[in-house]
Each structure stands twice: as structure tokens, then as C-alpha cells.
Amino acid sequence: MAKGPFHFKTFTVGQDGAAMKVGTDGIVLGCWTPIEGACKVLDIGAGNGYVGIMLLQRMRPDGALFGVELEPNAAAQCAENYLNQPFPAHTSAWHGAIQDTPQAHPEWQEAFDLIVSNPPFFKSKPKSLNAARNLARHDDTLPMGDLVKAASKLLKTGGRLCTIWPSDRLEEWNQWAAGYGFAIKQTIDVHTMRHLPAKRVLSEWIKTEAGVTTTYGTLTLEGKATLDFTEEYLNIVRPYLKGT
């Protein structure tokens, strides 16, 4: 992705201050995440804020979006992008660690209807020389257990947690989420091309002790060639991406 501003159909985000630019994982998560009934939304590991702004496009005008980002330059850019976004819902960006919210934001406890996260999901992988990029990509500062523990404290009962992970970490994530009182509502395997195995998985969890019917599905981005986008992918990105 380019280093300059990224122009969606209805808004533009700056991304020069964030180590991780607008990318396919975040775009897919922002397009796919169900927003129905969510008035108060939290984006954990918000980066430059674009995933949350994608949700704002579908949120009710009296809603509120909060973004949490640990890396200082990305947090500053998230705050700037929130300020410049065109939608009427309230926005607020906070620079800090989600693990610190019980002390920093006690009013957030059990306050959210929906939490979304495109987390730093690489574990025990080679790192680059760019410290900010490592922070955004590797789970040293936000392991799975800390993420789901925070979500369980911040969501209302019946609230939802939507994430995207590498497929090889799905089993681990399922164990963590179930252990903190979440029930899985849906899992979507994401294939970059029809003939390739799934590389990512989208999942929606509900904070509940009741039984939940789980649905499973797939999302394929491209056919047999690069830029040969499938109709199912175009259907979800068309409200957001120019040229679709």
C-alpha cells in the first residue's frame, strides 16, 4: 500500500505516521464486521483508525467510536483521522495500552456493545529493524490472553467481539475466547485465491453464558489471478473502495 493518504469512497485517512498502512486484513475486517445494534464501539489496536471509521460509515449517527493505540505516532494519526472523518457519530482516540484501561478509563468497564480488533498477531516470528512496525505486527505487547481478558471486562453482557487472525492461530484463539466467557457466533475462513488454503479467519464472539448457534463460511478474495476479484469480495468492499 502507498505511504500517502488512502482515499476511500467516502473518507480519506492519513497514514504516514503509522507503521502499518491501510491493508487487506483491516479492510476485510471493517467491511465484514456486523454493526447492527452497536451504539458504542471500541477499536483495540486502532493503528491509524481506518477500521473504526469504516464502521462509522454504517453506524447510527448518535453512536460513539473509541480507538485505543499503543504506538505514539499511530495514536496521534488515529486522533487526527478521527477528527477529520465525515460521519456524525462521536469519536475519541486514546494513546495507551488496553491492559491499563481499568485504571485509566474505569467508565469503560462493561460499556461497549461491540469491540473490533485487527491485533498484532504474529508470535515467535522474525522481526524487522523497525520498532514501530514490530509493535504493530507482533504480539509481545498484546498477547491473545490480554486481548480477550480486556474485551470481557469492557463489553456489556451480550456484546460482541470481532477479530481477524492467521488461520494457524485459530485454535489458540478459540480456547482463549471460550475461557473468558465468550460463545462463538460465526467463523469465516478467508482465502486470498480459490485454489489456496485459507490464510486468515474472521470470527464473531458474544459475551454470554447462553448457548449460541454457530455458523461457518468462507470468503474468497480473488479467483485464479491477481486482481481477479470475486463477486463476493466486491459485494462487501464496494461501499468503501474506489474502483469497485
Secondary structure, DSSP 8 states (H G I E B T S, - for coil): --SS-EE-SS-EE--TT-SS-S-HHHHHHHHHS--TT-SEEEEET-TTSHHHHHHHTTS-TT-EEEEEE-SHHHHHHHHHHHHH---SSEEEEEES-GGGHHHH-GGGTT-EEEEEE----B-S----S-HHHHHHHBTTSS-HHHHHHHHHHHEEEEEEEEEEEEGGGHHHHHHHHHHTTEEEEEEEEEEEETTS---EEEEEEEE-SS----EEEEEEEESSSTT-B-HHHHHHHTTTSTT-
